[in-house]
């Protein structure tokens, strides 16, 4: 869908460039200024801010979940808390050990994303 939109915009830009090259001294339509300013004024409409029930439900559910997790962690028995902390340390250690393999993957993904962005910008400008 995005590529089709880009193609349509590119075709419109090419038609405008062709018209400017071929007939630069042609007289514009009489109501051109009025039509352009009408479209510009339509874009200045700022949507009003309002909170929906879904916003309230998501924020209340998130607050209750975080509170329940903190209460569970604070009031759990000491042996269970020690085991939970050991699991957290083990996960952190495994994550640190796997960074040796993850960092090259992340770097190659960054290079691919940069190359994709560069080719899209070159294609759009040319």
N, C-alpha and C positions, 0 to 999 in steps of 0.2 A: 504494500500500500504506500509506503514511504517513497519507494523508487518511482512509482507511477506519478506521485505528486511532484517529485523533483523533476521528472521529465516534462510534465505540463508547465511547470514554472520556467524551466529552461527554454521551452518552445516559445512561451510568451516573451521572455527576455530577448530571444533572437528576433522575433517579429518587431519588437520595439526598436532594437538596434538597427534593423534593416530599414524601418520607416524613418528613423532619424538620419541615416546615411543618404537615403534616396530623396527625401523631400524635407530638408531641414528648414526651408522657408515657407512651408505650407501653413496656412492660417488655421489655428485650432478652432474647434467648434465653439460657438458662443457660450454655451452653458457648461463648458469644461471645468472652469473654476468652481462653479456651484456644486457640480457632481463630486469633484475631488474633495472639497471641503465638507460635504455631507458625509462622505465615507470616513474622513479623518475624525469628524466629530462623533461618529458612531463608535469609534475605537476608544474614545476617552471615557466610556461608561465603566465605572468601577463597580464590581459586584458587591453587594452588601454582605457583611459578616453576620453569620448566625450559627448558633450551636445546635446541632441536631441531637435526637435521642441516641443515635448510634455513637456520637462523640462521647456523650455522658456514659453510656454503657461500657464502652471500651476503656475509658479512663478509670471508671470505678472498678471494673474487673481487674485491670492491671494493678491498681492500688491494693486491692484485697489480696491478689496473688503474691505480691512482694511482701505485704505484711504477714501473710500466712507462712511464707518461706522463712522470714526472719524470726517469727515466733517459734516455728518448728526447730530452727537451728539453735535458738537461745535456750529452749526448754527441753531439749533432747538429753537423754542420759549420757554421762561422760564417756563410757566405752563406745557408744554408738557415734558420738561426736569425734572421738579419736580415729575411729575407722573411716568416717567420712572425710576427715582431714587427710588421712593417708591416701585415700582414693584421689582426692584433689591434687596432692603432691605427685602421685604417680601419673595422672593425666598431664600435669604440667611438664614432668620430665619427658614423657613420651612425645609431647608436642615439641619440646625443645630439640629432642633427638631427630624428629622428622623434619625439622626446619632445614636440615642439610639437603633433603630431597625436595622440599617445597619451594625453597628460594629460587632454584633454577627454573622451575615450572612457572612461578610468578613472574620472573624476569622475561621468560620467553612469551608469556601472555601479554606483558606490557609492550614488548617489541612488536608483537602482532597487532595489538590495538593501535599503537602509534603508526605503524605502516598502513593500516586500514584507514585511519583518520587522514593521513597525509595523501593517500591516493584519492580519497573522496574529495578533499579540498582542492587537489590539483585538477581533478576531473570537473569540479564545479567552476573553477576559475578559467579553465581552458575551453 
